[in-house]
Amino acid sequence: MKRILPILLALAVPTAALAGPGDLGGSEKQPINVTAIAMFFAFVMGTLGITYWASKRTKSASDFYTAGGGITGFQNGLAIAGDYMSAATLLGLSSMVFATGFDGFIYTISFFVGWPIILFLLAERLRNLGRYTFADIASYRLDQSKVRTFAAMGSLTVVCFYLIVQMVGAGQLIKLLFGLDYAVAVIIVGVLMVVYVTFGGMIATTWVQIIKACLLLGGGVLLCALALSKFGFSLENVAAKAVESHKAGVKIMGPGTMLADPVSAVSLSLGLVFGTAALPHILMRFFTVPNAKEARKSVFVASGFIGFFFLIVCILGLAAVSIVGTDPQFFEGGKVGGKLLGGGNMPVMHLAKALGGDIFLGFLSAVAFATILAVVSGLALAGASAIAHDIYARVIRKGHATEAEEMRVSKLSSLVLGVVAVILGIMFEKQNVAFLVGLTFGIAASANFPVLFLSMYWRGLTTKGALWGGIAGLVSAVTCVVLSKAVWVVVLNNPAPIFPYEHPALFSMTLAFLVTIVVSKLDGSETAKAEKALFDDQYVRAQTGIGAASASNH
């Protein structure tokens, strides 16, 4: 596993959270890739033009946070897909299929299973109850200051950890694909992220994600078509040649040992499904559409594109087994079956070079860089909204801040987040940060999701229950990760882990739900009774959308 994902374990996607720690220091700098840099420069110029256009349309807080609620369901679905399909998806998952066959395919499916949860349980109520952030929903009938503060801190924790691993992963990936220095890559990503968010807000971020999704889908489909053409467009032939070429033979077509431990498998699955459903930058996208119908459509469209792309990634990984895996030019020293040039994440890039030459390799490299920009832009906007909307406008100013003041704080926050992300990214260059991704999903699933879910579905939730349950989930998730192998052994160099499993969600999320329910049940205060009585009003709005924030006129 460590050889399969040496770099992209650190990228901010579930891929990293699932595979265990990797060696980030293992990526050697490659020669300058002029084609990739030229194509990436063209992408940046185009997206900066979009940012300029978006800045002219971003006149209010609603425009800045949610594009005025004027994004269509199809556009939002494509943007969500762009947020979710990343460099780690393309490189990491295809390399897992390349190395392990069927196990990699099952692993890929695990990224997809969270979307029906979002579609059927969350999408409609999120849009009807929320305005800018998920804290709007969590605090709808509870104590605004306390619950908003906790929800905002949970969001910021997730965003900051995500930004650190994204920056570290970006620096290593760009060093590998472009031949640029690590620090240069991190600074470029940080500067562009701040520009997109500060000047263009959600409108610019949305279109950057849409363009990136189209480029990634287009590149993936074209590469898949070129690969299949080598096998007469027969998946049976692809599989047969892979079995013939792979050192494990027919064993790659059956389950291996990747998830042999059932406790780890269940904990991993819970973290993926419910962590994905509680990521602040994903939840924020549901407030960009005009109504609940379009919110449902967003998830439907996103699920379709994501599922389609994951299938393409699996085909690419399998095709690479016989095309890349048997070609000496892609191995160090020309030794087939040895170490791949550039590391274990490179099969799909080598496949692009084998089938489309240096130009296609440059295109895919540029798309990989573009994917990072799209993800960090969404993260920065989610973090800025938590600071400005939840903490500043609602907690500090008690709802009396003007839109101009709130937007000023948002833009300042995005600038500060960008600077912090660059500094931490450079500081963590030599560190193994894979554990931060597991921690991110653990916190999202254990601290954010129980409070969000129960606030929408359970009449008995009280402020005390939400706070104590959320804190229990947060503390237990952090503790489990620190005591697990990823930190206790790999980072702190202890001989054996105290917590025997890699993923905390099974334990920390269960504890969070349990504490939330028990404390809420024991809370007999007048405030608690009033909060429970407000559930009926919330339920009507959640179901009908009456009173929900509407789209702005553009």
C-alpha positions in Angstrom: 0.0 0.0 0.0 2.8 2.4 0.8 4.3 1.9 -2.7 0.9 2.4 -4.3 0.1 5.8 -3.0 3.3 7.6 -1.9 2.2 11.1 -2.7 -1.5 11.3 -3.1 -2.2 9.8 0.3 -1.6 13.4 1.3 -4.2 14.9 -1.1 -7.4 16.2 0.2 -9.7 13.4 -1.0 -11.0 10.2 0.6 -8.3 8.3 -1.4 -5.8 9.4 1.2 -8.0 8.7 4.1 -8.4 5.1 3.2 -5.0 3.9 2.2 -2.9 4.5 5.2 0.3 6.5 5.6 2.6 7.0 2.7 6.1 8.4 2.1 5.6 12.0 0.9 9.3 12.5 0.6 9.6 9.9 -2.2 8.7 12.1 -5.1 11.7 13.1 -7.1 11.8 16.3 -9.1 11.2 15.7 -12.8 12.6 17.8 -15.8 10.6 20.9 -16.6 7.5 19.9 -18.6 7.0 22.9 -20.9 3.8 21.5 -22.5 2.1 21.0 -19.2 3.2 24.5 -17.9 1.9 26.1 -21.2 -1.5 24.4 -20.9 -1.8 25.2 -17.2 -1.0 28.9 -18.0 -3.8 28.9 -20.6 -6.2 27.4 -17.9 -5.1 30.1 -15.4 -5.6 32.9 -17.9 -9.1 31.6 -18.7 -10.1 31.2 -15.1 -8.8 34.6 -14.2 -10.9 36.1 -16.9 -13.9 34.3 -15.4 -12.9 35.7 -12.0 -12.9 39.2 -13.4 -16.4 38.6 -14.9 -17.6 37.1 -11.7 -16.3 40.1 -9.6 -18.6 42.4 -11.6 -21.6 40.2 -10.6 -20.6 39.8 -7.0 -22.4 42.7 -5.3 -23.9 41.1 -2.1 -23.1 38.6 0.6 -25.5 36.2 -1.1 -23.6 36.5 -4.4 -20.3 36.0 -2.6 -21.3 33.0 -0.6 -23.8 31.2 -2.8 -23.7 32.9 -6.2 -27.0 34.5 -5.3 -28.7 31.0 -5.4 -28.7 31.4 -9.2 -26.8 28.3 -10.2 -28.9 25.6 -12.0 -29.1 22.1 -10.7 -27.1 20.7 -13.7 -24.4 23.4 -13.3 -24.1 22.8 -9.6 -24.0 19.0 -10.1 -21.1 19.4 -12.5 -19.4 21.8 -10.0 -19.9 19.3 -7.1 -18.4 16.6 -9.4 -15.5 18.9 -10.1 -15.0 19.4 -6.4 -15.0 15.6 -5.7 -13.1 14.3 -8.7 -9.5 15.2 -8.0 -5.9 14.5 -9.0 -5.9 11.7 -6.3 -9.0 10.2 -8.0 -7.4 10.1 -11.4 -3.9 9.0 -10.3 -4.4 7.3 -6.9 -7.4 5.1 -7.8 -6.1 4.1 -11.2 -2.8 3.1 -9.6 -4.6 1.0 -7.1 -6.4 -0.9 -9.8 -3.1 -1.2 -11.7 -1.5 -2.7 -8.6 -4.3 -4.8 -7.0 -7.0 -5.3 -9.6 -10.3 -6.1 -8.0 -9.4 -4.7 -4.6 -8.8 -1.3 -6.3 -12.2 -1.5 -8.0 -14.0 -2.2 -4.7 -12.0 0.6 -3.1 -13.2 3.0 -5.9 -16.8 2.0 -5.4 -16.5 3.0 -1.7 -16.1 6.7 -2.7 -19.4 6.6 -4.4 -21.7 5.2 -1.7 -22.0 8.4 0.2 -23.9 10.3 -2.5 -27.3 8.4 -2.1 -27.2 9.4 1.6 -26.7 13.1 0.6 -29.5 12.8 -2.1 -32.2 11.1 0.0 -31.4 12.4 3.5 -29.8 15.9 3.2 -30.1 17.7 -0.1 -33.7 18.9 0.1 -33.6 19.9 3.8 -30.2 21.6 3.4 -31.5 23.9 0.7 -34.8 24.7 2.5 -33.3 25.3 5.9 -29.9 26.9 5.2 -28.7 30.2 3.8 -24.9 30.3 3.5 -23.4 27.6 5.8 -24.4 24.3 7.5 -24.3 26.1 10.8 -27.5 27.9 9.7 -29.2 24.5 9.9 -27.6 23.2 13.0 -28.5 26.4 14.9 -32.0 26.9 13.4 -33.9 26.2 16.6 -31.0 25.9 19.1 -28.9 28.6 20.8 -27.5 30.6 18.0 -24.2 31.7 19.6 -23.2 28.4 21.2 -24.1 26.1 18.3 -22.9 28.4 15.6 -19.6 28.8 17.3 -19.1 25.1 17.7 -20.3 24.4 14.1 -18.0 27.1 12.7 -15.0 25.8 14.7 -15.8 22.3 13.4 -15.9 23.6 9.8 -12.6 25.6 10.2 -10.9 22.5 11.7 -11.9 20.4 8.7 -11.0 23.2 6.2 -7.6 23.9 7.8 -6.5 20.2 7.9 -7.8 19.8 4.4 -5.9 22.8 3.1 -2.6 21.6 4.8 -2.8 18.2 3.1 -4.0 19.7 -0.2 -1.0 22.1 -0.2 1.5 19.4 0.7 0.1 17.1 -1.9 0.0 19.9 -4.5 3.7 20.7 -3.9 4.8 17.1 -4.3 2.5 16.4 -7.3 3.6 19.5 -9.2 7.3 18.8 -8.4 6.7 15.3 -9.9 4.6 16.3 -13.0 5.9 19.8 -13.9 9.4 19.9 -12.6 8.7 23.0 -10.5 10.2 23.5 -7.0 7.9 22.5 -4.1 7.7 26.0 -2.6 6.9 27.6 -6.0 4.0 25.2 -6.6 2.6 25.8 -3.1 2.8 29.6 -3.5 1.2 29.5 -7.0 -1.7 27.4 -5.6 -2.1 29.8 -2.6 -2.1 33.0 -4.6 -4.5 31.7 -7.2 -6.9 30.4 -4.5 -7.0 33.8 -2.8 -7.6 35.6 -6.1 -10.4 33.3 -7.1 -12.2 33.5 -3.8 -11.5 37.2 -2.8 -12.5 38.7 -6.1 -14.9 36.2 -7.7 -16.5 34.5 -4.6 -18.8 31.5 -5.3 -19.5 32.5 -8.9 -15.9 32.2 -9.9 -15.3 29.1 -7.7 -18.3 27.4 -9.3 -17.1 28.0 -12.9 -13.5 27.0 -12.1 -14.9 23.7 -10.8 -17.2 23.2 -13.8 -14.4 23.9 -16.3 -12.0 21.6 -14.4 -14.7 18.8 -14.3 -15.2 19.1 -18.0 -11.4 19.0 -18.7 -11.0 16.0 -16.4 -14.0 14.1 -17.9 -12.9 14.9 -21.4 -9.3 13.9 -20.8 -10.4 10.7 -19.1 -12.9 9.7 -21.8 -10.3 10.4 -24.6 -7.6 8.4 -22.8 -10.1 5.6 -22.2 -11.1 5.5 -25.9 -7.5 5.4 -27.0 -6.8 2.6 -24.5 -9.8 0.5 -25.5 -8.9 0.9 -29.2 -5.8 -1.2 -28.4 -8.1 -4.0 -27.3 -10.8 -3.8 -30.0 -13.0 -1.9 -27.6 -13.6 -5.1 -25.6 -13.5 -5.0 -21.8 -13.1 -8.8 -21.9 -9.9 -8.4 -23.8 -8.6 -5.7 -21.4 -9.2 -8.0 -18.5 -7.6 -11.0 -20.2 -4.5 -9.1 -21.2 -4.2 -7.7 -17.6 -4.4 -11.2 -16.1 -1.7 -12.4 -18.6 0.6 -9.4 -17.9 0.2 -9.0 -14.1 2.6 -10.9 -11.8 -0.3 -12.0 -9.6 -2.1 -13.5 -12.6 -5.8 -14.4 -12.3 -5.7 -13.4 -8.6 -6.1 -9.7 -9.5 -9.7 -10.6 -10.6 -10.7 -11.6 -7.0 -10.7 -10.0 -3.6 -7.4 -9.7 -1.8 -6.4 -8.6 1.6 -6.9 -4.9 1.4 -9.9 -4.8 3.8 -9.4 -8.2 5.5 -10.2 -6.7 9.0 -14.0 -6.2 9.2 -13.8 -3.6 11.9 -11.5 -1.4 9.9 -13.7 -2.0 6.8 -16.8 -0.8 8.6 -15.1 2.1 10.3 -13.6 3.2 7.0 -17.0 3.0 5.3 -18.8 5.0 8.0 -16.1 7.7 7.8 -16.4 7.9 4.0 -20.1 7.9 3.8 -20.9 10.3 6.6 -17.7 12.2 6.5 -18.4 13.1 2.8 -22.0 14.2 3.8 -20.6 16.6 6.5 -17.8 18.3 4.6 -18.5 22.1 4.8 -17.3 22.9 1.2 -19.6 20.1 -0.2 -22.6 21.2 2.0 -22.1 24.8 1.0 -22.8 24.0 -2.7 -26.4 23.2 -1.9 -27.2 26.8 -1.1 -26.1 28.0 -4.6 -29.3 26.6 -6.3 -32.7 28.3 -6.3 -34.8 25.6 -4.6 -34.9 22.1 -3.2 -35.8 20.5 -6.5 -32.6 21.9 -8.0 -30.7 20.7 -4.9 -31.9 17.1 -5.6 -31.0 17.5 -9.2 -27.5 18.6 -8.2 -26.8 15.4 -6.4 -28.3 13.3 -9.1 -26.1 14.9 -11.8 -23.0 14.9 -9.6 -23.6 11.2 -8.8 -23.9 10.4 -12.5 -20.7 12.2 -13.5 -18.7 10.9 -10.5 -19.8 7.3 -11.0 -19.0 7.5 -14.8 -15.6 9.0 -14.1 -14.8 6.3 -11.5 -15.6 3.6 -14.0 -13.3 5.2 -16.5 -10.5 5.4 -13.9 -10.9 1.6 -13.3 -10.7 0.8 -17.0 -7.6 3.0 -17.3 -5.9 1.2 -14.4 -6.7 -2.2 -15.9 -5.5 -1.2 -19.3 -2.3 0.2 -17.9 -1.4 -3.3 -16.5 -0.7 -4.6 -20.0 0.3 -1.3 -21.8 2.5 0.3 -19.2 3.3 -2.7 -17.1 5.0 -4.5 -20.0 6.9 -1.5 -21.5 10.5 -1.1 -20.2 10.6 2.7 -21.0 8.3 3.3 -18.0 10.5 1.5 -15.4 13.7 2.6 -13.7 16.6 1.0 -15.5 14.3 -0.5 -18.0 13.5 -3.4 -15.7 9.9 -4.5 -16.2 8.2 -5.2 -12.9 10.5 -3.0 -11.0 10.0 0.6 -9.8 7.9 2.8 -12.0 9.5 6.1 -13.1 8.1 8.9 -11.0 6.6 6.6 -8.4 3.7 4.3 -7.9 1.0 6.9 -8.7 2.1 7.3 -12.3 0.5 4.5 -14.4 -2.2 6.7 -15.9 0.3 9.4 -16.8 2.6 6.8 -18.4 -0.5 5.5 -20.2 -1.2 9.0 -21.5 2.3 9.2 -22.8 2.2 5.8 -24.4 -1.1 6.5 -26.2 -1.0 10.3 -26.8 2.6 11.3 -26.6 4.1 14.3 -24.7 1.3 16.6 -25.6 -1.4 14.4 -24.0 0.8 13.9 -21.0 1.2 17.7 -20.7 -2.6 18.1 -20.9 -3.3 15.6 -18.2 -0.6 17.1 -16.0 -2.1 20.5 -16.4 -5.6 19.1 -15.6 -4.1 17.6 -12.4 -2.9 21.0 -11.3 -6.2 22.6 -12.2 -8.0 20.0 -10.0 -6.1 21.2 -7.0 -7.0 24.8 -7.6 -10.7 23.9 -7.8 -10.7 22.1 -4.5 -8.7 24.6 -2.5 -10.9 27.5 -3.8 -14.0 25.7 -2.4 -12.2 25.0 0.9 -11.1 28.7 1.3 -14.7 29.9 0.6 -16.1 27.5 3.1 -13.6 28.7 5.7 -14.1 32.4 5.0 -17.9 31.9 5.3 -17.5 30.2 8.7 -15.4 33.1 10.0 -17.4 36.0 8.5 -21.0 34.7 8.5 -21.1 32.4 11.5 -18.6 33.9 14.0 -18.3 37.6 13.0 -21.8 38.4 11.8 -23.9 36.1 13.9 -21.9 35.6 17.1 -19.8 38.7 17.6 -22.1 41.2 16.0 -25.3 39.3 17.0 -26.8 39.7 13.5 -26.3 43.5 13.3 -23.4 43.5 10.8 -24.0 45.1 7.4 -23.5 43.1 4.2 -20.5 45.3 3.3 -18.9 44.6 6.7 -19.5 40.8 6.4 -18.1 40.7 2.9 -15.0 42.7 4.0 -14.4 40.2 6.7 -14.9 37.3 4.3 -12.4 38.6 1.9 -9.9 39.3 4.6 -10.5 35.8 6.0 -9.8 34.2 2.6 -6.6 36.1 2.4 -5.5 35.0 5.9 -6.5 31.4 5.1 -4.4 31.5 1.9 -1.3 32.9 3.7 -1.7 30.3 6.5 -2.2 27.5 4.0 1.0 28.4 2.1 3.1 28.7 5.3 1.8 25.4 6.7 2.2 23.7 3.4 5.9 24.7 3.2 6.4 23.8 6.9 4.9 20.4 6.4 6.9 19.5 3.2 8.9 16.8 4.9 6.2 15.6 7.2 4.0 12.6 6.8 0.5 14.3 6.8 -1.6 11.3 5.7 -3.1 11.1 9.2 -4.6 14.6 8.8 -6.9 13.3 6.1 -8.1 10.5 8.3 -8.6 13.0 11.0 -10.5 15.3 8.7 -13.0 12.7 7.8 -13.2 11.5 11.3 -14.0 15.0 12.6 -16.6 15.6 9.8 -18.3 12.2 10.5 -18.1 12.4 14.3 -18.5 16.1 15.1 -20.4 17.7 12.2 -22.7 14.9 10.9 -24.4 13.8 14.1 -25.4 17.4 15.0 -26.4 18.2 11.5 -28.5 15.0 11.0 -30.2 15.1 14.4 -31.0 18.8 14.1 -33.0 18.1 11.0 -34.6 14.8 11.9 -35.0 14.5 15.7 -37.4 16.7 17.7 -35.6 15.9 21.0 -32.3 17.5 20.2 -31.3 20.3 22.5 -28.4 22.8 22.6 -26.6 21.0 25.5 -27.0 17.6 23.7 -25.6 19.1 20.4 -22.6 20.7 22.1 -21.7 17.8 24.3 -22.2 15.2 21.6 -20.2 17.3 19.1 -17.4 17.8 21.5 -17.4 14.0 22.4 -17.1 13.2 18.7 -14.4 15.7 18.1 -12.2 14.7 21.0 -12.7 10.9 20.4 -11.9 11.2 16.7 -8.7 13.2 17.4 -7.7 10.8 20.2 -8.2 7.7 18.1 -6.2 9.1 15.2 -3.3 10.2 17.5 -3.2 6.8 19.2 -3.4 4.9 15.8 -0.6 3.6 13.8 -0.6 6.6 11.4 0.5 9.0 14.2 1.6 6.9 17.2 4.0 4.7 15.2 4.7 6.5 11.9 5.0 10.1 13.2 5.8 9.7 16.9 8.0 6.6 16.3 6.5 4.4 19.1 6.8 0.7 18.6 3.1 -0.2 18.5 -0.2 1.7 18.3 -2.5 2.0 21.3 -5.6 2.3 19.2 -5.4 -0.8 16.9 -7.5 0.5 13.9 -6.6 3.1 11.2 -10.0 4.8 11.1 -12.0 6.2 14.1 -15.5 6.7 12.7 -17.1 3.5 14.0 -16.1 4.4 17.5 -16.1 8.3 17.6 -19.3 8.7 15.5 -21.2 6.1 17.6 -20.1 7.9 20.8 -21.1 11.3 19.4 -24.7 10.1 18.6 -24.9 8.4 22.0 -23.8 11.4 24.0 -26.0 13.8 22.0 -29.1 11.6 22.5 -28.4 10.9 26.2 -27.7 14.5 27.2 -30.7 15.8 25.2 -32.9 13.3 27.0 -31.6 14.4 30.4 -32.0 18.1 29.6 -35.3 19.1 31.2 -34.8 22.9 31.2 -37.3 25.4 30.0 -34.9 26.3 27.2 -34.8 22.7 26.0 -38.6 22.5 26.0 -38.8 25.6 23.9 -36.2 24.2 21.4 -38.1 21.0 21.1 -41.3 22.9 20.5 -39.7 24.8 17.6 -39.2 21.5 15.7 -42.7 21.7 14.0 -41.9 25.1 12.4 -38.6 23.8 11.2 -40.2 20.6 9.9 -42.7 22.5 7.8 -40.0 24.7 6.3 -37.7 21.7 5.7 -40.5 19.9 3.8 -42.1 22.8 1.9 -39.3 25.5 1.5 -41.7 28.1 2.8 -39.5 31.0 4.1 -36.3 29.6 2.5 -33.8 32.0 1.1 -34.6 32.7 -2.5 -32.3 33.3 -5.5 -31.1 36.8 -6.3 -32.0 38.5 -9.6 -29.1 38.7 -12.0 
